[in-house]
Amino acid sequence: MESATTRADSVARRTHVHGLVLAIVGAVFFSAKAILAKLLYREGIDAVTLVALRMLLSVPFFALVAAWTWIPRPRPSVADAGRIALLGLLGYYASSMLDFIGLQYITAGLERLILFLTPTVVLLLGMLFLGRRVNGLQWLSMGFAYAGIVLVFQHDLALGGDDVALGAGLVFAAACTYAVYLLLSGEIVARVGTLRLVSLAMIACCVASVVQYAVLRPLPGLFEQTAAVWGLSLLNATLCTVLPVFLIMFAIARIGAGVAAQAGMVGPVSTLFLAWWILDEPFSAVQIGGTALVLVGILLLSVRRAG
């Protein structure tokens, strides 16, 4: 007869496995947004239109979550609502615009690797502005990560010319803005909750994206896209935005942030494969080596945090 301890261990193992699967699937889908962005650019749209469509199609889901979380928790104060809006503009709107503009100039694989540096940027910003100490292992992890980026960057620069430097700089700026969002959201998330914070911040991002389009383009033109653009944008909004956000949240609830971050390292690898398979981007030994260095660096950082 199965003992209570055995049953508890079995449940714990299943929970852990389910959490790993959720984290891996979420990372793969989230990373695939770069692939869809490249496909959308081939349809003739620009980053302003891409971001506006992505947010317009994803915001109904986040609005439903915001409404669902409104009842069990107190309403956020006016000050918190303002902070959430600013966080949404910084962490999602500005970061998305910089990322997708940068993607016009660099490969999907390099974009994903640069964005994967976000934890190291958080570490450096904390050291510079919050007085946090960086130990030897953390410096070593950053050394591996940035060495890998330099390796892949030089490889792509030789193939793509000076535009690669511009694109890489824009994507790194996106990583920096998202890192600032992570640093600033720590205090407020304890008061309003993760689901509510993310959903309200995404709603603020949607408003900003549509307003930006209306300022730069005739607004009716946003709805006059081809069937291919609408189809790819719907996939970008659902499979690569809404779904991974919640999959990774559920994964963290089951296995913790540290293990979820390590499982998420499949993201850059999956992006390299998908970019080679779907976009015919090069898949060279240099890229594989650079990706391995970045993953080792982030793994060292994640192990330290998990411990």
C-alpha positions as CSV (number, residue, x, y, z in Angstrom):
1,M,0.0,0.0,0.0
2,E,1.4,3.4,-1.0
3,S,2.4,5.5,2.0
4,A,1.5,9.1,2.5
5,T,5.2,10.1,2.1
6,T,5.4,8.2,-1.2
7,R,2.3,9.9,-2.5
8,A,3.6,13.3,-1.5
9,D,6.9,12.6,-3.3
10,S,5.0,11.5,-6.4
11,V,2.9,14.7,-6.3
12,A,6.0,16.8,-5.8
13,R,7.7,15.1,-8.8
14,R,4.7,15.6,-11.1
15,T,4.4,19.3,-10.0
16,H,8.1,19.8,-10.7
17,V,7.9,18.1,-14.1
18,H,4.8,20.1,-15.0
19,G,6.5,23.3,-14.0
20,L,9.5,22.5,-16.1
21,V,7.3,21.8,-19.1
22,L,5.4,25.1,-18.6
23,A,8.7,27.0,-18.3
24,I,10.2,25.5,-21.4
25,V,7.1,25.9,-23.6
26,G,6.7,29.4,-22.4
27,A,10.3,30.3,-23.2
28,V,10.0,28.7,-26.7
29,F,6.8,30.6,-27.5
30,F,8.1,33.9,-26.1
31,S,11.3,33.6,-28.1
32,A,9.4,32.9,-31.3
33,K,8.1,36.5,-31.4
34,A,11.3,37.4,-33.1
35,I,10.6,34.9,-35.9
36,L,7.0,36.2,-36.3
37,A,8.4,39.8,-36.4
38,K,10.7,38.9,-39.2
39,L,7.9,37.3,-41.1
40,L,5.7,40.4,-40.6
41,Y,8.5,42.7,-41.9
42,R,8.5,40.6,-45.0
43,E,4.8,41.5,-45.4
44,G,5.8,45.2,-45.7
45,I,4.8,46.6,-42.3
46,D,7.1,48.5,-39.9
47,A,7.8,48.3,-36.2
48,V,5.1,50.9,-35.3
49,T,2.4,48.9,-37.0
50,L,3.8,45.6,-35.7
51,V,3.7,46.7,-32.0
52,A,0.3,48.4,-32.4
53,L,-1.3,45.2,-33.8
54,R,0.5,43.0,-31.3
55,M,-0.9,45.0,-28.4
56,L,-4.3,45.7,-29.8
57,L,-4.9,41.9,-30.3
58,S,-3.4,40.9,-26.9
59,V,-5.0,43.6,-24.7
60,P,-8.5,41.9,-24.5
61,F,-6.9,39.0,-22.7
62,F,-5.0,41.2,-20.2
63,A,-8.2,43.3,-19.7
64,L,-10.0,40.1,-18.7
65,V,-7.3,39.2,-16.3
66,A,-7.3,42.8,-14.9
67,A,-11.1,42.5,-14.3
68,W,-10.7,39.1,-12.7
69,T,-8.1,40.3,-10.3
70,W,-10.0,43.5,-9.4
71,I,-12.5,41.7,-7.1
72,P,-10.4,39.8,-4.6
73,R,-7.8,42.5,-3.9
74,P,-8.2,46.2,-2.9
75,R,-8.1,48.7,-5.8
76,P,-4.7,50.2,-6.3
77,S,-4.3,53.7,-5.1
78,V,-4.1,56.6,-7.6
79,A,-0.3,56.8,-7.0
80,D,0.1,53.0,-7.6
81,A,-2.0,53.3,-10.8
82,G,0.2,56.0,-12.0
83,R,3.3,54.0,-11.2
84,I,1.9,50.9,-13.0
85,A,1.2,53.0,-16.1
86,L,4.7,54.4,-16.1
87,L,6.1,50.9,-15.6
88,G,4.0,49.7,-18.6
89,L,5.3,52.5,-20.8
90,L,8.9,51.7,-19.8
91,G,9.0,47.9,-19.5
92,Y,6.6,47.0,-22.3
93,Y,6.0,49.9,-24.7
94,A,9.5,51.4,-24.9
95,S,11.2,48.0,-24.6
96,S,9.0,46.5,-27.3
97,M,9.5,49.4,-29.7
98,L,13.3,49.3,-29.3
99,D,13.4,45.6,-29.6
100,F,11.3,45.4,-32.8
101,I,13.0,48.3,-34.5
102,G,16.3,46.6,-33.7
103,L,15.1,43.4,-35.2
104,Q,14.9,45.0,-38.6
105,Y,18.7,45.1,-38.6
106,I,19.9,41.9,-36.9
107,T,19.2,38.2,-36.9
108,A,16.5,36.7,-34.7
109,G,19.3,34.6,-32.9
110,L,21.4,37.7,-32.0
111,E,18.3,39.5,-30.8
112,R,17.3,36.7,-28.4
113,L,20.9,36.5,-27.0
114,I,21.0,40.2,-26.3
115,L,17.7,40.2,-24.6
116,F,18.9,37.2,-22.5
117,L,21.5,39.6,-21.0
118,T,18.7,41.3,-19.0
119,P,19.6,39.6,-15.7
120,T,23.1,40.9,-16.0
121,V,21.9,44.4,-16.7
122,V,19.7,44.2,-13.6
123,L,22.8,43.2,-11.6
124,L,24.8,46.1,-12.9
125,L,22.1,48.7,-12.4
126,G,21.6,47.4,-8.9
127,M,25.3,47.8,-8.3
128,L,25.5,51.3,-9.8
129,F,22.3,52.9,-8.4
130,L,21.2,50.7,-5.4
131,G,24.6,50.0,-3.8
132,R,24.3,46.2,-4.3
133,R,27.5,44.2,-4.2
134,V,28.6,42.0,-7.1
135,N,30.6,39.0,-6.1
136,G,33.3,37.1,-8.0
137,L,30.9,34.4,-9.4
138,Q,28.6,37.1,-10.7
139,W,31.4,38.9,-12.4
140,L,32.5,35.5,-14.0
141,S,29.0,34.9,-15.2
142,M,28.8,38.3,-16.8
143,G,32.2,37.6,-18.4
144,F,30.9,34.5,-20.1
145,A,27.7,36.1,-21.2
146,Y,29.2,39.2,-22.7
147,A,32.0,37.2,-24.4
148,G,29.3,35.1,-26.1
149,I,27.5,38.2,-27.3
150,V,30.7,39.7,-28.7
151,L,31.4,36.5,-30.5
152,V,28.0,36.3,-32.2
153,F,28.0,40.1,-32.8
154,Q,31.3,40.0,-34.7
155,H,30.0,37.1,-36.7
156,D,26.8,38.9,-37.7
157,L,28.7,42.2,-38.2
158,A,30.9,40.6,-40.9
159,L,27.8,39.3,-42.7
160,G,25.4,42.2,-42.2
161,G,27.5,45.4,-42.1
162,D,27.1,48.5,-40.0
163,D,23.4,48.1,-39.6
164,V,24.1,45.2,-37.2
165,A,25.7,47.6,-34.7
166,L,22.6,49.8,-34.8
167,G,20.2,46.9,-34.4
168,A,22.3,45.4,-31.6
169,G,22.4,48.7,-29.8
170,L,18.6,49.2,-30.0
171,V,17.9,45.7,-28.7
172,F,20.4,46.1,-25.9
173,A,18.6,49.4,-25.0
174,A,15.4,47.3,-24.9
175,A,17.1,44.9,-22.5
176,C,18.1,47.9,-20.3
177,T,14.6,49.4,-20.2
178,Y,13.1,46.1,-19.2
179,A,15.8,45.7,-16.6
180,V,14.8,49.0,-15.1
181,Y,11.2,47.9,-15.1
182,L,12.2,44.7,-13.2
183,L,14.1,46.8,-10.6
184,L,11.3,49.3,-10.1
185,S,8.4,46.8,-10.0
186,G,9.7,44.9,-7.0
187,E,8.0,47.0,-4.4
188,I,4.7,47.6,-6.1
189,V,4.2,43.9,-7.1
190,A,3.9,43.0,-3.4
191,R,1.0,45.4,-3.0
192,V,-1.0,44.8,-6.2
193,G,0.0,41.3,-7.2
194,T,1.9,40.0,-10.3
195,L,-1.1,39.2,-12.4
196,R,-2.7,42.6,-11.9
197,L,0.6,44.5,-12.4
198,V,1.3,42.7,-15.7
199,S,-2.2,43.1,-17.0
200,L,-2.5,46.8,-16.1
201,A,1.0,47.5,-17.4
202,M,0.2,45.8,-20.7
203,I,-3.1,47.8,-21.0
204,A,-1.0,51.0,-20.6
205,C,1.4,49.7,-23.3
206,C,-1.5,49.1,-25.7
207,V,-2.9,52.6,-25.2
208,A,0.5,54.1,-25.9
209,S,1.1,51.9,-28.9
210,V,-2.2,52.8,-30.6
211,V,-1.8,56.5,-29.7
212,Q,1.7,56.4,-31.3
213,Y,0.3,54.8,-34.4
214,A,-2.5,57.5,-34.6
215,V,0.1,60.3,-34.3
216,L,2.5,58.8,-36.9
217,R,-0.1,57.3,-39.3
218,P,-3.7,57.7,-40.3
219,L,-5.4,55.5,-37.6
220,P,-7.9,53.8,-40.0
221,G,-4.8,52.4,-41.8
222,L,-4.1,50.1,-38.8
223,F,-7.2,48.1,-39.6
224,E,-6.5,47.9,-43.3
225,Q,-3.9,45.2,-43.2
226,T,-3.7,42.0,-45.3
227,A,-5.0,38.7,-44.1
228,A,-1.4,37.5,-43.8
229,V,-0.5,40.4,-41.5
230,W,-3.6,39.9,-39.4
231,G,-2.9,36.2,-39.1
232,L,0.7,36.6,-38.1
233,S,-0.2,39.4,-35.7
234,L,-2.8,37.3,-34.0
235,L,-0.2,34.5,-33.5
236,N,2.3,37.1,-32.2
237,A,-0.3,38.5,-29.7
238,T,-1.6,35.1,-28.4
239,L,1.1,32.5,-28.8
240,C,4.1,34.8,-28.3
241,T,2.7,37.4,-25.8
242,V,-0.3,36.3,-23.8
243,L,0.4,32.6,-23.6
244,P,4.1,32.7,-22.5
245,V,3.4,35.4,-19.9
246,F,1.0,33.1,-18.1
247,L,2.8,29.9,-18.7
248,I,6.0,31.3,-17.1
249,M,4.0,32.7,-14.2
250,F,2.4,29.2,-13.6
251,A,5.8,27.6,-13.9
252,I,7.3,29.9,-11.3
253,A,4.5,29.1,-8.9
254,R,5.4,25.4,-9.2
255,I,9.2,25.3,-9.4
256,G,10.4,28.8,-8.3
257,A,11.9,31.6,-10.2
258,G,15.5,30.2,-10.2
259,V,14.6,26.9,-11.8
260,A,12.2,28.5,-14.2
261,A,15.0,30.9,-15.3
262,Q,17.3,27.9,-16.0
263,A,14.6,26.1,-18.0
264,G,14.0,29.3,-19.9
265,M,17.5,29.0,-21.3
266,V,16.1,26.8,-24.1
267,G,14.8,30.1,-25.6
268,P,17.9,31.3,-27.4
269,V,18.6,27.8,-28.6
270,S,15.1,27.4,-30.0
271,T,15.3,30.8,-31.6
272,L,18.5,29.8,-33.5
273,F,16.8,26.6,-34.7
274,L,13.6,28.4,-35.7
275,A,15.4,31.2,-37.4
276,W,17.5,28.6,-39.4
277,W,14.4,26.5,-40.2
278,I,11.8,29.2,-41.0
279,L,13.9,32.3,-42.0
280,D,17.0,30.6,-43.5
281,E,19.3,32.5,-41.2
282,P,22.8,31.1,-40.8
283,F,23.4,28.5,-38.2
284,S,27.2,28.4,-37.8
285,A,29.7,27.0,-35.3
286,V,30.5,30.6,-34.1
287,Q,26.8,31.2,-33.3
288,I,26.6,27.9,-31.4
289,G,29.7,28.7,-29.5
290,G,28.6,32.3,-28.6
291,T,25.2,31.0,-27.6
292,A,26.8,28.4,-25.3
293,L,28.9,31.1,-23.6
294,V,25.8,33.2,-23.0
295,L,23.9,30.3,-21.6
296,V,26.8,29.3,-19.3
297,G,27.0,32.9,-18.0
298,I,23.3,33.1,-17.3
299,L,23.3,29.6,-15.8
300,L,26.0,30.7,-13.3
301,L,23.9,33.7,-12.4
302,S,20.7,31.7,-12.0
303,V,22.4,29.0,-9.9
304,R,23.6,31.8,-7.6
305,R,20.1,33.2,-7.3
306,A,18.5,29.9,-6.8
307,G,20.9,29.1,-4.0
